[in-house]
Amino acid sequence: MPIADNIKLAVVTGGGHGIGRAICRRLSSDGCDVVVADIEEDAAVAVAGEIGGRGYGVDVGDENDFAKFILSVEENVGPIDLFVSNAGVGFGDADSMAGSKRGGIGNAEDRWAACWRVNVMAHVYAARTLIPLMVARDGGYLVNVASAAGLLSQIGDAAYSATKHAAVAFAESLAITHGEQGIHVSVVCPQAVATQMIGIADDSDSLEGGFGGNDVDGILRPEDVADRIIEGIEEKRFLILPHPQVATYVQRKANDHGRWIAGMQRFQRKLSRQGD
Ligand SMILES: NC(=O)c1ccc[n+]([C@@H]2O[C@H](COP(=O)([O-])OP(=O)(O)OC[C@H]3O[C@@H](n4cnc5c(N)ncnc54)[C@H](O)[C@@H]3O)[C@@H](O)[C@H]2O)c1
């Protein structure tokens, strides 16, 4: 069944670039009306212009502005059938120290706070605002883009790993609590994807990028990830793994956590030797 039979109006955060932009394009080509939201208003407007949608500048980490934005879409555009919380940030550990307070991109407190706001709380804000409206009309779909780092941990980025784990746990809570009210939830956990987040510019032909071993199973293009997400939505699948190998790693971790940590320590040693 084409996705637009169930989903007329979709909102995608972080839709100005990368995976979000690819999701916007795919949803639009499937016949959905798409609202593109991004902290970079120009990028949101450009993507919206290309697909005949609407583009807005919004900071998903600011609950007031984000809730106002969602409510104004509901009031002025229509009921949101699908909300994709895709915006995300990651900064890396400063000085290769998981708990460092020093240097890197901004200071450590700011990096952790930004990861919590954008990678986790934005999902909470969207759910808080939308679920009562969706429940009142017998259902809706929330897709939360987390990361394989939310199941397995990303070497070299403690804040990203911890907040993506929280994002997975929050999606689980949403699915458990609201499933019987007609709320469908999917959480997306890719490994490396060719976007500016891993240093690959939008529309680059290159697949050279990746860091900290996140590219071990290859770097996917954002368009392929968008296709996997739409397949997952069509099947109403909770866990969407664009890199299927992640399922095996999660099983190995669950079977023997200590052994998994030892394996990751070996992998980190190998990566630091390669970096010398
Ligand atoms: N690229 C990867 O390797 C990879 C792997 C796993 C998961 N992810 C996740 O996929 C999602 C999309 O990332 P991407 O790889 O396309 O990176 P990207 O940097 O290309 O896109 C992220 C988008 O989010 C927007 N954004 C950032 N902060 C925002 C805010 N406060 N409010 C609104 N918009 C904001 C950015 O402007 C950008 O358009 C993220 O949640 C990321 O963590 C990416």
Ligand as a Chemical Component Dictionary entry (heavy atoms), coordinates in Angstrom:
data_LIG
# 
_chem_comp.id                   LIG 
_chem_comp.type                 NON-POLYMER 
_chem_comp.pdbx_formal_charge   0 
_chem_comp.three_letter_code    LIG 
# 
loop_
_chem_comp_atom.comp_id 
_chem_comp_atom.atom_id 
_chem_comp_atom.alt_atom_id 
_chem_comp_atom.type_symbol 
_chem_comp_atom.charge 
_chem_comp_atom.model_Cartn_x 
_chem_comp_atom.model_Cartn_y 
_chem_comp_atom.model_Cartn_z 
_chem_comp_atom.pdbx_ordinal 
LIG N1  N1  N 0  25.516 10.464 9.386  1  
LIG C1  C1  C 0  25.646 9.412  10.152 2  
LIG O1  O1  O 0  26.643 8.673  10.050 3  
LIG C2  C2  C 0  24.582 9.071  11.150 4  
LIG C3  C3  C 0  24.595 7.771  11.710 5  
LIG C4  C4  C 0  23.625 7.434  12.640 6  
LIG C5  C5  C 0  22.657 8.350  12.986 7  
LIG N2  N2  N 1  22.652 9.601  12.444 8  
LIG C6  C6  C 0  21.598 10.524 12.865 9  
LIG O2  O2  O 0  20.843 10.914 11.729 10 
LIG C7  C7  C 0  20.234 12.169 11.993 11 
LIG C8  C8  C 0  20.474 13.089 10.801 12 
LIG O3  O3  O 0  21.849 13.383 10.744 13 
LIG P1  P1  P 0  22.647 13.534 9.366  14 
LIG O4  O4  O 0  23.655 12.486 9.343  15 
LIG O5  O5  O -1 21.716 13.703 8.240  16 
LIG O6  O6  O 0  23.453 14.880 9.679  17 
LIG P2  P2  P 0  23.309 16.343 9.080  18 
LIG O7  O7  O 0  24.213 17.176 9.910  19 
LIG O8  O8  O 0  23.480 16.323 7.600  20 
LIG O9  O9  O 0  21.797 16.715 9.370  21 
LIG C9  C9  C 0  21.339 17.100 10.645 22 
LIG C10 C10 C 0  20.327 18.193 10.427 23 
LIG O10 O10 O 0  19.797 18.583 11.700 24 
LIG C11 C11 C 0  19.745 19.998 11.748 25 
LIG N3  N3  N 0  19.754 20.436 13.149 26 
LIG C12 C12 C 0  20.788 20.355 14.030 27 
LIG N4  N4  N 0  20.427 20.906 15.210 28 
LIG C13 C13 C 0  19.134 21.307 15.069 29 
LIG C14 C14 C 0  18.220 21.944 15.928 30 
LIG N5  N5  N 0  18.555 22.297 17.189 31 
LIG N6  N6  N 0  16.960 22.213 15.468 32 
LIG C15 C15 C 0  16.612 21.874 14.190 33 
LIG N7  N7  N 0  17.455 21.298 13.324 34 
LIG C16 C16 C 0  18.700 21.003 13.759 35 
LIG C17 C17 C 0  20.980 20.450 10.966 36 
LIG O11 O11 O 0  20.888 21.801 10.560 37 
LIG C18 C18 C 0  20.974 19.458 9.805  38 
LIG O12 O12 O 0  20.180 19.911 8.729  39 
LIG C19 C19 C 0  20.842 12.669 13.300 40 
LIG O13 O13 O 0  19.941 12.433 14.360 41 
LIG C20 C20 C 0  22.094 11.826 13.446 42 
LIG O14 O14 O 0  22.498 11.705 14.795 43 
LIG C21 C21 C 0  23.592 9.964  11.520 44 
# 
loop_
_chem_comp_bond.comp_id 
_chem_comp_bond.atom_id_1 
_chem_comp_bond.atom_id_2 
_chem_comp_bond.value_order 
_chem_comp_bond.pdbx_ordinal 
LIG N1  C1  SING 1  
LIG C1  O1  DOUB 2  
LIG C1  C2  SING 3  
LIG C2  C3  SING 4  
LIG C2  C21 DOUB 5  
LIG C3  C4  DOUB 6  
LIG C4  C5  SING 7  
LIG C5  N2  DOUB 8  
LIG N2  C6  SING 9  
LIG N2  C21 SING 10 
LIG C6  O2  SING 11 
LIG C6  C20 SING 12 
LIG O2  C7  SING 13 
LIG C7  C8  SING 14 
LIG C7  C19 SING 15 
LIG C8  O3  SING 16 
LIG O3  P1  SING 17 
LIG P1  O4  DOUB 18 
LIG P1  O5  SING 19 
LIG P1  O6  SING 20 
LIG O6  P2  SING 21 
LIG P2  O7  DOUB 22 
LIG P2  O8  SING 23 
LIG P2  O9  SING 24 
LIG O9  C9  SING 25 
LIG C9  C10 SING 26 
LIG C10 O10 SING 27 
LIG C10 C18 SING 28 
LIG O10 C11 SING 29 
LIG C11 N3  SING 30 
LIG C11 C17 SING 31 
LIG N3  C12 SING 32 
LIG N3  C16 SING 33 
LIG C12 N4  DOUB 34 
LIG N4  C13 SING 35 
LIG C13 C14 SING 36 
LIG C13 C16 DOUB 37 
LIG C14 N5  SING 38 
LIG C14 N6  DOUB 39 
LIG N6  C15 SING 40 
LIG C15 N7  DOUB 41 
LIG N7  C16 SING 42 
LIG C17 O11 SING 43 
LIG C17 C18 SING 44 
LIG C18 O12 SING 45 
LIG C19 O13 SING 46 
LIG C19 C20 SING 47 
LIG C20 O14 SING 48 
# 
